[in-house]
């Protein structure tokens, strides 16, 4: 099992705090360090990081981390980082292997979600997305920006930021197989849709995109200053489990 982290975007909504989003300081360590350490905590030590905007700085940062002793990091550069995140995922197709955990660099979450996800029974042509069904007044979700999911009988029926009918949020944590790359290629080639959700939709149409509900476990998308302040406060008070 490998880990794939998407860290290519510019993160304009955080640029006044950190010009390089993956290097945003969160309680004394860079945002991307939280993501990498989550993989290490569940025993995933072969990690691929897709960089783009200020990629040299992100790669230099990770190459200097002592906590990575014993782990293997490979970098993939996405020079088209201005496009949506599905292209960054697709760029890693030659390194990711048949099965991998896919994470976003700006999501901080309870590593127990990953432990449960890696124990899922996943067929060779499927993916499983961690979702949060707490859709009413969620304290850590930006309703205007979050990716919404309509789930029926454990299957993704619809996914996207603008969908009207939904009963869960996309937590940005995936157990994927190489079938995702085929779906992303189809989405990009036929629909000119470079989002990750575009590829997931194609798998969902085929009945190959399932979900795992995370229950009451913590996660947050650190995508703007408001979310940054929220995670800083959470980690200082209730977030000891994430720091251990």
C-alpha positions as CSV (number, residue, x, y, z in Angstrom):
1,X,0.0,0.0,0.0
2,X,1.3,3.4,-1.0
3,X,0.3,6.9,-0.1
4,X,-0.4,9.6,-2.6
5,X,-0.5,13.2,-1.5
6,X,-1.7,16.1,-3.7
7,X,0.3,19.2,-3.0
8,X,0.4,21.1,-6.3
9,X,-2.0,24.1,-5.9
10,X,-1.3,27.7,-5.0
11,X,-3.8,28.1,-2.2
12,X,-4.6,31.8,-2.9
13,X,-7.0,32.1,0.1
14,X,-4.1,31.4,2.4
15,X,-1.4,33.4,0.6
16,X,-1.5,36.3,3.1
17,X,-0.5,33.8,5.8
18,X,1.8,31.5,3.8
19,X,2.9,32.0,0.2
20,X,3.2,28.2,-0.2
21,X,0.1,26.4,1.1
22,X,1.7,23.0,1.9
23,X,4.2,24.9,4.2
24,X,1.5,26.8,6.1
25,X,2.5,26.5,9.8
26,X,0.0,24.7,11.9
27,X,0.9,24.3,15.6
28,X,4.6,24.4,14.9
29,X,4.8,22.2,11.8
30,X,4.0,22.6,8.1
31,X,0.5,21.6,6.9
32,X,2.0,18.8,4.7
33,X,3.8,17.3,7.7
34,X,0.5,16.5,9.3
35,X,-0.6,14.7,6.1
36,X,2.6,12.7,5.8
37,X,2.7,11.8,9.4
38,X,-0.9,10.5,9.2
39,X,0.3,7.9,6.6
40,X,3.3,7.0,8.7
41,X,1.1,6.4,11.7
42,X,-0.8,3.6,9.9
43,X,2.4,2.0,8.6
44,X,2.4,3.5,5.0
45,X,6.1,4.4,4.4
46,X,6.2,4.6,0.6
47,X,4.8,8.0,-0.3
48,X,4.3,9.9,-3.5
49,X,3.9,13.7,-3.4
50,X,2.6,15.6,-6.4
51,X,4.0,19.1,-6.3
52,X,3.4,22.1,-8.6
53,X,3.3,25.7,-7.5
54,X,6.6,26.4,-5.7
55,X,7.4,22.7,-6.0
56,X,11.1,23.1,-5.3
57,X,10.3,24.6,-1.9
58,X,7.9,21.8,-0.9
59,X,10.3,19.1,-2.0
60,X,13.2,20.7,-0.2
61,X,11.1,21.0,3.0
62,X,10.3,17.2,2.9
63,X,13.8,16.2,2.0
64,X,15.0,17.8,5.2
65,X,12.5,16.1,7.6
66,X,14.1,13.8,10.1
67,X,10.8,12.1,10.9
68,X,11.0,10.5,7.4
69,X,13.9,8.2,8.3
70,X,12.9,4.8,7.1
71,X,10.3,6.1,4.7
72,X,10.6,6.5,0.9
73,X,9.4,9.7,-0.7
74,X,9.0,10.1,-4.5
75,X,8.0,13.4,-6.1
76,X,6.0,14.0,-9.2
77,X,5.9,17.5,-10.7
78,X,2.7,18.8,-12.2
79,X,3.6,21.8,-14.3
80,X,-0.1,22.3,-15.1
81,X,-0.9,22.9,-11.5
82,X,-3.4,25.7,-12.4
83,X,-5.8,23.0,-13.6
84,X,-8.0,21.1,-11.1
85,X,-6.8,18.4,-8.7
86,X,-7.7,15.4,-10.8
87,X,-4.9,16.2,-13.2
88,X,-2.4,16.1,-10.3
89,X,-3.7,12.7,-9.3
90,X,-3.4,11.4,-12.8
91,X,0.2,12.6,-13.1
92,X,1.1,10.0,-10.4
93,X,-0.3,7.0,-12.3
94,X,3.1,5.5,-13.1
95,X,4.2,5.4,-9.5
96,X,1.0,4.8,-7.4
97,X,0.7,1.1,-8.1
98,X,-2.5,-1.0,-8.0
99,X,-3.7,0.2,-4.6
100,X,-3.0,3.4,-2.7
101,X,-4.3,5.9,-0.2
102,X,-5.1,9.3,-1.7
103,X,-4.9,12.4,0.5
104,X,-5.1,16.1,0.1
105,X,-2.2,18.1,1.6
106,X,-4.6,20.6,3.2
107,X,-6.7,18.1,5.2
108,X,-6.0,17.3,8.8
109,X,-7.8,14.4,10.3
110,X,-7.9,11.7,12.9
111,X,-5.5,8.9,11.7
112,X,-8.1,6.4,13.0
113,X,-10.0,7.2,9.8
114,X,-7.0,5.8,7.8
115,X,-6.8,2.7,9.9
116,X,-10.4,1.9,9.2
117,X,-10.1,2.7,5.6
118,X,-7.1,0.5,4.9
119,X,-9.0,-2.4,6.4
120,X,-11.8,-2.0,3.9
121,X,-12.4,-4.8,1.4
122,X,-11.8,-3.2,-1.9
123,X,-12.1,-4.9,-5.3
124,X,-9.5,-4.3,-8.0
125,X,-11.8,-1.9,-9.9
126,X,-13.2,0.0,-7.0
127,X,-12.5,3.0,-4.7
128,X,-13.8,3.8,-1.3
129,X,-14.2,7.4,-0.1
130,X,-14.3,8.4,3.5
131,X,-17.5,10.6,4.0
132,X,-19.0,12.5,6.9
133,X,-22.8,12.3,7.2
134,X,-23.0,15.1,9.8
135,X,-24.3,17.6,7.3
136,X,-26.2,19.9,9.6
137,X,-24.3,22.8,11.2
138,X,-20.9,21.0,11.0
139,X,-18.5,23.2,13.0
140,X,-15.5,22.5,10.8
141,X,-17.0,22.4,7.3
142,X,-17.3,25.4,4.9
143,X,-20.6,24.6,3.2
144,X,-19.8,26.9,0.3
145,X,-16.6,25.1,-0.6
146,X,-17.0,21.5,0.6
147,X,-17.5,18.7,-1.9
148,X,-20.9,17.1,-1.4
149,X,-21.9,13.5,-1.8
150,X,-25.2,11.8,-2.4
151,X,-25.0,8.2,-1.0
152,X,-27.4,5.4,-1.4
153,X,-26.8,1.9,0.0
154,X,-23.1,2.6,0.6
155,X,-22.6,3.7,-3.0
156,X,-21.8,7.2,-4.4
157,X,-24.7,8.4,-6.6
158,X,-23.5,11.9,-7.1
159,X,-20.5,14.0,-6.1
160,X,-19.5,17.7,-6.6
161,X,-19.3,21.1,-4.9
162,X,-22.6,22.4,-6.4
163,X,-25.0,19.5,-6.2
164,X,-28.3,20.2,-4.5
165,X,-29.2,16.8,-3.1
166,X,-26.6,15.3,-0.8
167,X,-26.4,13.5,2.5
168,X,-22.7,13.5,3.2
169,X,-19.5,15.4,2.8
170,X,-16.3,14.3,1.0
171,X,-13.6,14.1,3.7
172,X,-10.8,14.0,1.1
173,X,-9.5,10.6,2.1
174,X,-9.7,7.8,-0.5
175,X,-8.7,4.1,-0.8
176,X,-8.1,3.8,-4.5
177,X,-7.2,1.3,-7.1
178,X,-5.6,1.9,-10.5
179,X,-9.1,2.0,-11.9
180,X,-9.3,5.6,-10.8
181,X,-6.6,6.6,-13.4
182,X,-8.7,5.1,-16.2
183,X,-11.7,7.0,-15.0
184,X,-9.7,10.3,-14.7
185,X,-8.3,9.8,-18.2
186,X,-11.8,9.3,-19.5
187,X,-13.1,12.4,-17.7
188,X,-10.3,14.6,-18.9
189,X,-10.3,13.3,-22.5
190,X,-14.1,13.2,-23.1
191,X,-15.4,15.9,-20.9
192,X,-12.4,18.2,-20.4
193,X,-13.1,17.8,-16.7
194,X,-9.9,17.8,-14.7
195,X,-11.4,17.5,-11.3
196,X,-11.0,14.5,-9.1
197,X,-14.7,14.4,-8.7
198,X,-15.1,13.9,-12.4
199,X,-13.2,10.7,-12.3
200,X,-15.1,9.5,-9.2
201,X,-18.4,10.2,-11.0
202,X,-17.4,7.9,-13.8
203,X,-16.6,5.1,-11.4
204,X,-19.9,5.8,-9.5
205,X,-21.9,5.4,-12.7
206,X,-20.4,1.9,-13.0
207,X,-21.2,1.2,-9.4
208,X,-17.6,1.1,-8.4
209,X,-17.4,4.0,-6.0
210,X,-18.3,3.1,-2.4
211,X,-18.1,5.1,0.9
212,X,-17.0,4.6,4.5
213,X,-18.7,6.8,7.0
214,X,-16.3,8.3,9.5
215,X,-18.8,8.6,12.3
216,X,-17.8,11.2,14.9
217,X,-14.2,11.4,13.9
218,X,-12.4,14.7,13.3
219,X,-11.4,16.2,10.0
220,X,-11.0,19.7,8.5
221,X,-10.1,21.2,5.2
222,X,-7.6,24.0,5.9
223,X,-8.4,26.0,2.9
224,X,-8.7,29.6,4.2
225,X,-7.7,31.7,7.2
226,X,-10.9,30.9,9.0
227,X,-10.2,27.2,8.8
228,X,-6.6,27.8,9.8
229,X,-7.7,29.6,13.0
230,X,-10.1,26.8,13.8
231,X,-7.5,24.0,13.5
232,X,-5.0,26.0,15.5
233,X,-7.5,26.4,18.3
234,X,-8.7,22.8,18.1
235,X,-5.1,21.4,18.3
236,X,-4.4,23.6,21.4
237,X,-7.5,22.3,23.2
238,X,-9.2,19.1,22.0
239,X,-6.7,17.8,19.4
240,X,-4.2,15.9,21.5
241,X,-4.9,12.6,19.7
242,X,-3.9,14.2,16.4
243,X,-0.6,15.5,17.9
244,X,0.5,12.2,19.6
